[in-house]
Amino acid sequence: MTLDRVEPTKCTYASWILSGIALVLVLVLHLLPAMLAGMLVYELVHLLAPTVSTWFSDKRARLVAVLALSGLVVAAVTVAIAGGIVFFKSDAGSLSALLAKMAEIVASSRGLLPHWFVDELPQNPDDIRESLAEWFREHAAEMQLMGKEAGRALIYVLIGMIIGALVALHEAMDDAPHGPLAETLAERIRNLGTAFRRVVFAQVRISLINTSFTAIYLVLVLPAFGVHLPFTKTMIALTFVAGLLPVVGNLVSNTVIVIVSLSSSVAVAIASLAFLIVIHKLEYFLNARIVGTRIGSHTWELLLAMLVMEAAFGVAGVVAAPIYYAFVKEELKGQGLV
């Protein structure tokens, strides 16, 4: 059965071109954090605003309610981001300490690893620390630049959240008619918002499920057998954050858990690997069931999009790929092409 195709207008073509240029510029100009933060606030306000608005009969009161809601959402997201940064920099959740521990575990497990892999490793933890120190000395300028970029990204996130809140408030206030190009651009933005909501909110659900199972394994199952791994809290938090990336993030957190499990024994590492393979299969199913059904895509399609976007734009491309792909597919569906 073929879908009825809607013939695009000149304004539609113009809006596609402008939208495509804007989405590419977001990646080229490193504005992805601002866009994602703005869309998150915008979607959260839109999700909660109908409920809040029903509490007020007067239009002005509803606008005040939406304004207050926007402020609360911005504050909540800001606190969540700040809390995550503080946790990963603290002694309890230090990522640098986790990486150093992983390096020591790999070095001390040389006899258990394949020879081709062992030959590429330093001889002992002191050599690893010296190699890391030498790397930091050689890349001091790059590390300083990364620090500046991280600070700039945080500023962009804050600005993006404010813009998202202002756009949500503007929509609640604006009743004036718009021209055809403005209407088609607004439709593109709505489709992008729909793609963002379907992908991100679905991926948050998947990450929460994976994190819950991982926490049960690390906090309850292993201790029940007398095994207490270090950096348990950090690994649980990392599982959630990394799990926001489809499939790839789960592989990152799984690798960390298996390596840390080696600090206990090979048997524990094998048990962790077996458990995480089951979780990985579960995530594959959840991606197909939750993300796939919401955007009408298979997991391999998302992985291919992530691969291409990574080659073109680096890490930012990996993050943006599921949303961009869902947006493009939504547009194609709207025209009856897929």
C-alpha positions as CSV (number, residue, x, y, z in Angstrom):
1,M,0.0,0.0,0.0
2,T,1.4,3.4,-1.0
3,L,1.1,6.5,1.1
4,D,-0.6,9.6,-0.3
5,R,2.1,12.0,-1.2
6,V,1.7,15.7,-0.3
7,E,3.2,18.0,-2.9
8,P,5.6,20.4,-1.2
9,T,5.2,24.2,-1.7
10,K,7.9,26.7,-2.3
11,C,7.8,27.7,1.3
12,T,8.2,24.1,2.3
13,Y,11.3,23.7,0.2
14,A,12.7,26.9,1.6
15,S,12.0,25.8,5.2
16,W,13.8,22.5,4.5
17,I,16.8,24.3,3.2
18,L,16.9,26.7,6.1
19,S,16.4,23.9,8.6
20,G,19.1,21.8,7.1
21,I,21.6,24.8,7.2
22,A,20.6,25.5,10.8
23,L,21.1,21.9,11.9
24,V,24.5,21.7,10.3
25,L,25.6,25.1,11.8
26,V,24.6,23.8,15.2
27,L,27.2,21.1,14.9
28,V,29.8,23.2,13.1
29,L,29.6,26.1,15.6
30,H,29.5,23.7,18.6
31,L,26.1,24.9,19.6
32,L,24.6,21.4,20.2
33,P,24.7,21.7,24.0
34,A,22.6,24.9,23.8
35,M,20.1,23.4,21.3
36,L,19.6,20.2,23.4
37,A,19.3,22.2,26.6
38,G,16.8,24.6,25.1
39,M,14.7,21.8,23.5
40,L,14.7,19.9,26.8
41,V,13.4,22.9,28.7
42,Y,10.9,23.6,25.9
43,E,9.6,20.1,25.8
44,L,9.3,19.8,29.6
45,V,7.4,23.1,29.8
46,H,5.1,21.9,27.1
47,L,4.6,18.6,28.8
48,L,3.7,20.2,32.2
49,A,2.0,23.4,31.0
50,P,-1.4,21.9,30.0
51,T,-1.9,20.5,33.5
52,V,-0.8,23.8,35.2
53,S,-2.9,25.9,32.9
54,T,-6.1,24.0,33.8
55,W,-5.7,25.3,37.3
56,F,-6.3,28.9,36.2
57,S,-9.3,30.3,34.2
58,D,-7.8,33.8,33.5
59,K,-5.4,34.0,30.6
60,R,-3.0,36.3,32.4
61,A,-2.9,33.9,35.4
62,R,-2.1,31.0,33.0
63,L,0.8,33.0,31.5
64,V,2.1,33.7,35.0
65,A,1.8,30.0,35.7
66,V,3.7,29.1,32.5
67,L,6.4,31.7,33.4
68,A,6.8,30.2,36.9
69,L,6.9,26.7,35.5
70,S,9.6,27.7,33.0
71,G,11.7,29.1,35.8
72,L,11.2,25.9,37.9
73,V,12.2,23.7,35.0
74,V,15.3,25.8,34.2
75,A,16.3,25.7,37.9
76,A,15.7,21.9,38.2
77,V,17.7,21.1,35.0
78,T,20.5,23.4,36.2
79,V,20.6,21.7,39.6
80,A,20.7,18.3,38.0
81,I,23.6,19.2,35.7
82,A,25.5,20.9,38.5
83,G,24.9,17.9,40.8
84,G,26.2,15.5,38.2
85,I,29.4,17.6,37.7
86,V,30.0,17.9,41.5
87,F,29.5,14.1,41.9
88,F,31.9,13.1,39.2
89,K,34.5,15.5,40.6
90,S,34.0,14.4,44.2
91,D,36.0,11.7,46.0
92,A,33.0,9.4,46.0
93,G,32.5,9.6,42.2
94,S,35.8,10.8,40.7
95,L,36.1,9.7,37.1
96,S,39.8,10.4,37.1
97,A,40.3,8.1,40.1
98,L,38.1,5.4,38.3
99,L,40.3,5.6,35.2
100,A,43.5,5.4,37.3
101,K,42.1,2.3,39.1
102,M,41.2,0.7,35.7
103,A,44.7,1.3,34.5
104,E,46.2,-0.4,37.6
105,I,43.8,-3.3,37.2
106,V,44.7,-3.9,33.6
107,A,48.4,-3.7,34.5
108,S,48.1,-6.1,37.4
109,S,46.1,-8.5,35.2
110,R,48.7,-8.9,32.5
111,G,49.0,-12.7,33.0
112,L,45.3,-13.1,32.4
113,L,45.1,-11.1,29.1
114,P,46.0,-12.1,25.5
115,H,49.7,-11.7,24.6
116,W,48.9,-9.4,21.7
117,F,47.2,-7.1,24.1
118,V,49.7,-7.4,26.9
119,D,52.6,-6.4,24.6
120,E,51.0,-3.0,24.1
121,L,50.6,-2.3,27.9
122,P,53.1,-0.6,30.3
123,Q,54.9,-3.0,32.6
124,N,53.4,-1.8,35.9
125,P,51.2,0.9,37.5
126,D,54.2,3.3,37.9
127,D,54.8,3.1,34.2
128,I,51.1,3.9,33.6
129,R,51.3,6.9,35.9
130,E,54.5,8.1,34.2
131,S,52.9,7.6,30.7
132,L,49.8,9.6,31.8
133,A,52.0,12.4,33.2
134,E,54.0,12.5,30.0
135,W,50.8,12.6,27.9
136,F,49.4,15.5,30.0
137,R,52.7,17.4,29.6
138,E,52.7,16.9,25.9
139,H,49.0,17.9,25.6
140,A,48.9,20.6,28.2
141,A,47.6,23.2,25.7
142,E,44.9,20.8,24.4
143,M,43.8,20.1,28.0
144,Q,43.6,23.8,28.8
145,L,41.5,24.3,25.6
146,M,39.2,21.4,26.7
147,G,38.7,23.1,30.0
148,K,37.8,26.3,28.3
149,E,35.5,24.5,25.9
150,A,33.8,22.7,28.8
151,G,33.2,26.1,30.5
152,R,31.8,27.5,27.3
153,A,29.6,24.5,26.8
154,L,28.1,25.1,30.3
155,I,27.4,28.7,29.4
156,Y,25.8,27.6,26.2
157,V,23.6,25.1,28.1
158,L,22.4,27.9,30.5
159,I,21.7,30.2,27.6
160,G,19.9,27.4,25.7
161,M,17.7,26.7,28.7
162,I,16.7,30.3,29.0
163,I,15.9,30.5,25.2
164,G,13.9,27.3,25.5
165,A,11.9,28.8,28.4
166,L,11.4,32.1,26.5
167,V,10.2,30.3,23.4
168,A,7.7,28.3,25.4
169,L,6.4,31.4,27.0
170,H,6.2,33.3,23.7
171,E,4.1,30.5,22.2
172,A,1.7,30.8,25.2
173,M,1.3,34.5,24.6
174,D,1.4,34.8,20.8
175,D,-1.9,34.5,19.0
176,A,-1.0,36.7,15.9
177,P,-1.2,35.1,12.4
178,H,2.0,34.4,10.6
179,G,3.1,34.3,6.9
180,P,3.4,31.0,5.0
181,L,7.2,30.7,5.4
182,A,7.0,31.3,9.1
183,E,4.3,28.7,9.3
184,T,6.3,26.1,7.5
185,L,9.4,26.9,9.6
186,A,7.2,26.5,12.7
187,E,6.2,23.1,11.4
188,R,9.8,22.0,10.9
189,I,10.5,23.1,14.5
190,R,7.6,21.2,15.8
191,N,8.8,18.0,13.9
192,L,12.2,18.5,15.3
193,G,10.7,18.8,18.8
194,T,8.7,15.7,18.2
195,A,11.8,13.8,17.2
196,F,13.7,15.1,20.2
197,R,10.9,14.1,22.6
198,R,10.5,10.6,21.1
199,V,14.2,9.8,21.1
200,V,15.4,11.5,24.3
201,F,12.5,10.7,26.5
202,A,12.5,7.1,25.3
203,Q,16.3,6.8,25.8
204,V,16.0,8.1,29.3
205,R,13.5,5.3,30.1
206,I,15.9,2.8,28.6
207,S,18.8,4.2,30.5
208,L,16.8,4.1,33.8
209,I,15.9,0.5,33.2
210,N,19.6,-0.5,32.4
211,T,20.8,1.5,35.4
212,S,18.3,-0.1,37.7
213,F,19.4,-3.6,36.7
214,T,23.1,-2.6,36.9
215,A,22.6,-1.2,40.4
216,I,20.8,-4.4,41.5
217,Y,23.8,-6.4,40.3
218,L,26.5,-4.2,41.8
219,V,24.8,-3.3,45.1
220,L,22.8,-6.5,45.9
221,V,23.9,-9.5,43.8
222,L,27.7,-9.2,44.1
223,P,27.7,-8.3,47.8
224,A,25.4,-11.3,48.4
225,F,28.4,-13.5,47.2
226,G,30.9,-11.5,49.3
227,V,32.1,-9.4,46.3
228,H,32.4,-5.6,46.9
229,L,33.7,-3.7,43.9
230,P,35.3,-0.2,44.2
231,F,33.7,2.8,42.6
232,T,30.2,1.2,42.7
233,K,28.4,4.6,42.8
234,T,30.5,6.0,40.0
235,M,29.8,3.0,37.8
236,I,26.1,3.3,38.4
237,A,26.0,7.0,37.6
238,L,28.2,6.4,34.5
239,T,25.8,3.7,33.4
240,F,22.9,6.2,33.4
241,V,24.8,9.0,31.7
242,A,26.4,6.9,29.1
243,G,23.1,5.0,28.6
244,L,21.6,8.2,27.2
245,L,23.4,7.3,24.0
246,P,21.7,4.3,22.2
247,V,23.8,1.1,22.3
248,V,27.2,2.8,22.2
249,G,26.8,4.2,25.7
250,N,26.0,0.8,27.1
251,L,29.1,-0.6,25.6
252,V,31.2,2.0,27.3
253,S,29.7,1.4,30.8
254,N,29.9,-2.4,30.3
255,T,33.6,-2.2,29.5
256,V,34.3,-0.2,32.7
257,I,32.3,-2.6,34.9
258,V,34.1,-5.7,33.4
259,I,37.6,-4.2,33.9
260,V,36.8,-3.1,37.5
261,S,35.4,-6.6,38.1
262,L,38.9,-8.0,37.3
263,S,40.1,-6.3,40.5
264,S,38.2,-9.0,42.4
265,S,38.8,-12.1,40.2
266,V,38.5,-13.5,36.7
267,A,35.4,-15.4,37.7
268,V,33.7,-12.1,38.8
269,A,34.8,-10.4,35.6
270,I,33.3,-13.3,33.6
271,A,30.1,-13.2,35.7
272,S,29.9,-9.4,35.1
273,L,30.4,-9.9,31.3
274,A,27.7,-12.6,31.2
275,F,25.3,-10.3,33.1
276,L,26.0,-7.3,31.0
277,I,25.6,-9.3,27.8
278,V,22.0,-10.1,29.0
279,I,21.5,-6.4,29.8
280,H,22.9,-5.5,26.4
281,K,20.4,-7.9,24.7
282,L,17.7,-6.3,26.8
283,E,18.7,-2.8,25.6
284,Y,18.7,-4.0,22.0
285,F,15.2,-5.2,22.5
286,L,14.2,-2.0,24.3
287,N,15.7,0.1,21.6
288,A,13.7,-1.8,19.0
289,R,10.6,-1.7,21.0
290,I,10.7,1.8,22.5
291,V,12.9,4.0,20.3
292,G,12.2,2.0,17.2
293,T,8.5,2.0,17.5
294,R,8.4,5.7,18.4
295,I,10.4,6.9,15.4
296,G,9.7,3.9,13.1
297,S,13.4,2.9,12.9
298,H,15.4,-0.2,13.5
299,T,18.5,-0.2,15.7
300,W,20.8,-0.8,12.8
301,E,19.4,2.4,11.2
302,L,20.3,4.4,14.3
303,L,23.8,2.9,14.5
304,L,24.4,3.7,10.8
305,A,23.3,7.2,11.3
306,M,25.5,7.5,14.4
307,L,28.5,6.1,12.4
308,V,28.1,8.6,9.6
309,M,27.5,11.5,11.9
310,E,30.5,10.6,14.0
311,A,32.7,10.5,10.9
312,A,31.4,13.9,9.8
313,F,31.2,15.8,13.2
314,G,32.9,13.7,15.9
315,V,31.3,13.1,19.3
316,A,28.7,15.8,18.8
317,G,27.5,13.9,15.7
318,V,27.0,10.7,17.7
319,V,24.9,12.6,20.2
320,A,22.8,14.4,17.5
321,A,22.5,11.5,15.1
322,P,19.3,9.8,16.6
323,I,17.5,13.1,16.9
324,Y,18.5,14.3,13.4
325,Y,17.6,10.9,11.9
326,A,14.3,10.8,13.6
327,F,13.6,14.4,12.3
328,V,14.5,13.5,8.7
329,K,12.3,10.4,8.9
330,E,9.4,12.4,10.3
331,E,9.7,14.8,7.4
332,L,9.8,12.0,4.9
333,K,6.8,10.4,6.5
334,G,4.9,13.7,6.4
335,Q,5.4,13.8,2.6
336,G,4.3,10.2,2.2
337,L,7.8,9.1,0.9
338,V,8.5,6.4,3.5
